[in-house]
Structures are given as structure tokens and as C-alpha cells.
Amino acid sequence: MHPIAINFGNFAIHWYGIMVATGFLAGLWTASRRAPLAGIHGEKIFDLGPWLIIGTLVGARTLYVITFWKSEFAGQPLLNVVKIWEGGLVFYGGLIGATVAGVTAIRIKKLPLWKVADVLAPSVALGHAFGRIGCLLNGCCYGRVCTVPWGIHFPAGHETYPNAVHPTEIYESLLNFGLYVALAQLFRRRKFDGQVFGVYLISYAIIRAFVEMFRGDYPANQIHFGLTPAQMVSVPIFVIGVVLLIVLSRKPAVQK
């Protein structure tokens, strides 16, 4: 079997934006459909949309710029910092930004924090799955050189050309789709508010740490103690998820 050839061409940037937008819309729509099961009107979830989108983009871009400042932004025009349409979004930064913005909006709108978190958690995984497809089309977040039969080739001009590389974008997309299905099922059987969100944090930290083993897009100076930046962030995310499950499980059970 020959490695798959990926030709994203001149429209890659546009498709990247389309897939990210599709992920946001799919996430909000599925969350709004899930919300009534938690006693929350679906429109209230859509009302959180602008907050979550802005928080995600600001957080994702900020962490990307910080992580790759020396290799991509130092000495370059300052305008490059805001060119998110060319790619360059870090998911963990987006998660942190969306969490801060979401908590702020939830408090302002006087919504139940952990119920909303459970409603949103599966949809975060779904939106991320679409976003990784956008990464594939954009040629970013690529894997390291490999000889596996399902390796992919990016076209001439890409950093990896002419080598075959692990399709890490596909790995993570499929795992996120699977996580979405699992969390959506868990939501219907949750025992306490915040359980689904806590399980999401733990599960995604494991998924991300695993996929990072095959990533090949980090400069050597970004690897510390054999760990990528995302693997290092996955550790506290995992711990936070465990702590949340322990603390929140001691509160009153979900009323159905």
C-alpha cells in the first residue's frame, strides 16, 4: 500500500476556517439539543456562543504565539500575530480561554455552572474533531516521518516533503469523535453535576498525550524532558479532572 497523497492546494486556508466554523456550529447545536435534559433551555446555550467563540480564539492564538514566538514571530511584522486564518491555534489555549469566557458568561447569566459544563463537554470533543480535519487540510499539526502503510504525503513546499508522515490530525479527529459519543452516553447516566466535564478533561488529556507521541511539528527547543508542550499541559489537565470528580461527587446527586 502506498502512502496517501494530500493536496490541499490554494484553498487550504479557506477550508481550515470552514472546518473550525463547522466545529463551533456542530458543538453549539448538539449542546443546545442536550441542554433540556439538564433543565436548561437550548437558547441559553446558543447565547453563550459568542463568549465561547471569542474566548476560544483569543486563548488558542495567545498560547500558539507564546509557544512558537522564537521560531515564527520574533522579528516578524506584529500583524502576523492576529493572522489566525492562516492556522496557528493551540487547542489547550482555546480550552482555557473558552473556560474563562464561559464561566464569566454563566455567572452573568446566572446559569448552573456544572450543569452547563456537562452539557457542553461532549460538544467540545465534537467541535475539536472537525477542527482537526481543518488542520489536515491546512497542513499543520502534522506527524513525524514514518513507514506505516497509512502514512500520508503532503505536497511540495510542505515542511515534510517528500517524506511520509503519521496522519496525527486523523488520529486525533477519530479519537475525539469517539470521545463525543462516549460522553454523550455518559451524560444520560451521570450521577452528579460536573461528572461529564471531569471525565472529558481526564479522557482528552490521555488522548492528547498519546497522539503527541506521533507529532513531528515541534522545534527541538520546544521539547523538554522528552515531552512536547501539549504533553506537559496534559498532566495538570488530567489532575484537575481527577480533583473535580472527587470534589463534585461529594455533592448532591443529579435530580432527574
C-alpha positions as CSV (number, residue, x, y, z in Angstrom):
1,M,0.0,0.0,0.0
2,H,1.3,3.4,-0.9
3,P,1.2,6.4,1.4
4,I,-1.8,8.7,0.8
5,A,-1.1,11.9,-1.0
6,I,-2.7,15.1,0.4
7,N,-3.0,18.0,-1.9
8,F,-4.6,20.9,0.0
9,G,-3.8,23.5,-2.7
10,N,-4.6,27.2,-2.7
11,F,-7.8,26.7,-0.8
12,A,-6.4,25.1,2.3
13,I,-6.7,28.2,4.4
14,H,-10.3,28.7,3.5
15,W,-11.1,25.0,4.2
16,Y,-9.3,25.3,7.6
17,G,-11.6,28.2,8.6
18,I,-14.7,26.4,7.3
19,M,-13.9,23.3,9.3
20,V,-13.3,25.3,12.5
21,A,-16.5,27.2,12.0
22,T,-18.3,23.9,11.3
23,G,-17.0,22.5,14.6
24,F,-18.3,25.5,16.5
25,L,-21.7,25.3,15.0
26,A,-22.0,21.5,15.4
27,G,-20.9,21.8,19.0
28,L,-23.4,24.6,19.9
29,W,-26.2,22.8,18.1
30,T,-25.7,19.5,19.8
31,A,-25.2,21.1,23.2
32,S,-28.5,23.1,22.7
33,R,-30.3,19.8,22.0
34,R,-28.8,18.2,25.1
35,A,-29.5,21.1,27.4
36,P,-33.2,20.4,28.1
37,L,-32.1,17.1,29.6
38,A,-30.4,19.2,32.3
39,G,-33.4,21.5,32.7
40,I,-31.7,24.3,30.7
41,H,-33.4,26.0,27.7
42,G,-31.4,25.3,24.5
43,E,-31.4,29.0,23.6
44,K,-29.4,29.8,26.7
45,I,-26.6,27.6,25.3
46,F,-26.7,29.5,22.0
47,D,-26.5,32.7,24.0
48,L,-23.1,31.5,25.3
49,G,-21.8,31.0,21.8
50,P,-20.2,34.4,21.2
51,W,-18.5,34.3,24.6
52,L,-17.1,30.8,23.9
53,I,-16.0,31.6,20.3
54,I,-14.1,34.7,21.3
55,G,-12.6,33.1,24.4
56,T,-11.5,30.1,22.3
57,L,-9.9,32.1,19.5
58,V,-8.1,34.5,21.9
59,G,-6.9,31.7,24.1
60,A,-5.9,29.4,21.3
61,R,-4.0,32.1,19.4
62,T,-2.3,33.5,22.5
63,L,-0.9,30.2,23.6
64,Y,0.3,29.5,20.0
65,V,2.1,32.8,19.8
66,I,3.8,32.2,23.2
67,T,4.8,28.7,22.3
68,F,6.2,29.5,18.8
69,W,7.3,33.1,19.3
70,K,11.0,32.5,18.7
71,S,10.5,30.3,15.6
72,E,7.7,32.1,13.9
73,F,7.0,35.6,15.2
74,A,10.3,37.1,16.6
75,G,11.5,39.8,14.2
76,Q,8.3,39.5,12.0
77,P,5.6,42.1,11.4
78,L,3.4,42.4,14.5
79,L,0.3,41.9,12.3
80,N,1.3,38.2,11.9
81,V,0.2,37.6,15.5
82,V,-3.5,38.0,14.5
83,K,-3.5,36.1,11.2
84,I,-5.5,33.2,12.6
85,W,-6.9,32.5,9.1
86,E,-3.5,31.0,8.2
87,G,-3.7,28.5,11.1
88,G,-1.9,28.6,14.3
89,L,-4.3,27.8,17.1
90,V,-3.4,25.7,20.2
91,F,-6.3,23.7,21.5
92,Y,-5.4,23.8,25.1
93,G,-5.1,27.6,24.9
94,G,-8.6,27.6,23.4
95,L,-9.9,25.4,26.1
96,I,-8.6,27.7,28.8
97,G,-9.8,30.8,27.0
98,A,-13.3,29.3,26.5
99,T,-13.4,28.2,30.1
100,V,-12.6,31.7,31.4
101,A,-15.1,33.3,29.0
102,G,-17.7,30.7,29.6
103,V,-17.6,30.8,33.4
104,T,-17.8,34.6,33.2
105,A,-20.9,34.4,30.9
106,I,-22.5,31.7,33.0
107,R,-22.1,33.8,36.2
108,I,-23.5,36.9,34.5
109,K,-26.5,35.0,33.1
110,K,-26.9,33.2,36.5
111,L,-26.9,29.7,35.0
112,P,-25.9,26.5,36.9
113,L,-22.1,26.2,36.3
114,W,-21.6,22.4,36.4
115,K,-24.8,21.6,34.6
116,V,-23.8,23.8,31.7
117,A,-20.3,22.3,31.8
118,D,-21.7,18.8,31.4
119,V,-24.0,20.0,28.6
120,L,-21.0,21.5,26.7
121,A,-18.3,18.8,27.4
122,P,-19.4,16.2,24.7
123,S,-19.7,19.0,22.2
124,V,-16.2,20.3,22.8
125,A,-14.9,16.9,21.7
126,L,-17.2,17.0,18.6
127,G,-16.1,20.5,17.6
128,H,-12.5,19.6,18.1
129,A,-12.9,16.6,15.8
130,F,-14.0,18.9,13.0
131,G,-11.1,21.3,13.8
132,R,-8.5,18.6,13.4
133,I,-9.8,17.8,9.9
134,G,-9.2,21.5,9.2
135,C,-5.7,21.1,10.5
136,L,-5.2,18.2,8.0
137,L,-6.4,20.4,5.1
138,N,-4.2,23.2,6.3
139,G,-1.1,21.0,6.6
140,C,-0.5,21.9,10.3
141,C,-0.2,19.7,13.4
142,Y,1.4,17.1,11.2
143,G,3.1,13.9,12.3
144,R,6.7,12.7,12.3
145,V,8.2,10.7,9.5
146,C,7.0,7.1,9.3
147,T,7.0,4.0,7.2
148,V,3.5,2.7,8.1
149,P,1.2,2.0,5.1
150,W,-1.3,4.6,6.2
151,G,1.3,7.4,6.3
152,I,0.4,10.5,4.2
153,H,2.4,12.7,1.9
154,F,1.9,16.5,1.9
155,P,2.7,18.3,-1.4
156,A,5.9,20.0,-2.4
157,G,6.6,23.1,-0.3
158,H,5.4,21.5,2.9
159,E,7.9,21.1,5.7
160,T,7.7,17.3,5.5
161,Y,8.0,16.9,1.7
162,P,8.8,14.3,0.3
163,N,8.5,12.1,3.4
164,A,5.5,10.1,4.5
165,V,4.3,11.1,8.0
166,H,1.8,9.9,10.6
167,P,-1.6,11.4,10.0
168,T,-1.8,12.7,13.5
169,E,-4.7,15.0,12.6
170,I,-6.8,12.0,11.6
171,Y,-5.8,10.1,14.7
172,E,-7.0,12.9,17.0
173,S,-10.1,13.6,15.0
174,L,-11.2,9.9,15.2
175,L,-10.5,9.7,18.9
176,N,-12.4,12.9,19.5
177,F,-15.4,11.6,17.6
178,G,-15.3,8.5,19.7
179,L,-15.0,10.6,22.9
180,Y,-18.0,12.6,21.8
181,V,-20.1,9.5,21.5
182,A,-18.9,8.2,24.9
183,L,-19.5,11.5,26.7
184,A,-23.0,11.9,25.1
185,Q,-23.9,8.5,26.5
186,L,-22.4,9.3,29.9
187,F,-24.4,12.5,30.1
188,R,-27.7,10.5,30.2
189,R,-26.3,8.3,33.1
190,R,-24.4,10.9,35.1
191,K,-24.6,10.7,38.8
192,F,-23.6,14.2,39.8
193,D,-23.2,17.6,38.1
194,G,-19.7,18.1,36.7
195,Q,-19.1,14.4,36.1
196,V,-19.1,14.6,32.3
197,F,-16.8,17.6,32.3
198,G,-14.4,16.0,34.7
199,V,-14.3,12.8,32.6
200,Y,-13.8,14.9,29.5
201,L,-10.7,16.6,31.0
202,I,-9.2,13.2,32.0
203,S,-10.0,11.5,28.7
204,Y,-8.8,14.3,26.5
205,A,-5.5,14.6,28.4
206,I,-4.9,10.9,27.8
207,I,-5.8,11.2,24.1
208,R,-3.7,14.2,23.5
209,A,-0.6,12.8,25.3
210,F,-1.0,9.7,23.2
211,V,-1.3,11.5,19.8
212,E,1.6,13.8,20.7
213,M,3.9,10.7,20.6
214,F,3.5,10.8,16.8
215,R,3.7,14.6,16.2
216,G,6.6,15.9,14.2
217,D,5.9,19.7,14.0
218,Y,7.7,20.9,17.2
219,P,11.1,22.6,17.0
220,A,13.8,20.8,19.1
221,N,13.9,23.6,21.6
222,Q,10.2,23.0,22.4
223,I,10.8,19.5,23.7
224,H,11.6,19.4,27.5
225,F,12.3,16.2,29.4
226,G,11.2,14.3,26.3
227,L,7.8,15.9,26.5
228,T,6.0,18.2,24.0
229,P,4.3,21.3,25.3
230,A,0.9,19.7,24.9
231,Q,2.0,16.6,26.9
232,M,3.3,18.9,29.7
233,V,-0.1,20.7,29.8
234,S,-1.9,17.4,29.7
235,V,-0.5,16.5,33.1
236,P,-2.2,19.3,35.1
237,I,-5.4,19.0,32.9
238,F,-5.6,15.3,34.0
239,V,-5.0,16.2,37.6
240,I,-7.7,18.9,37.5
241,G,-10.2,16.4,36.0
242,V,-9.5,13.9,38.8
243,V,-9.8,16.5,41.5
244,L,-13.1,17.8,40.1
245,L,-14.6,14.2,40.0
246,I,-13.5,13.6,43.6
247,V,-14.8,17.0,44.9
248,L,-18.0,17.2,42.9
249,S,-19.0,13.5,43.6
250,R,-19.5,14.5,47.2
251,K,-22.3,17.0,46.3
252,P,-26.0,16.1,46.0
253,A,-26.8,13.7,43.1
254,V,-28.3,14.9,39.8
255,Q,-32.1,15.4,40.1
256,K,-33.8,13.8,37.0
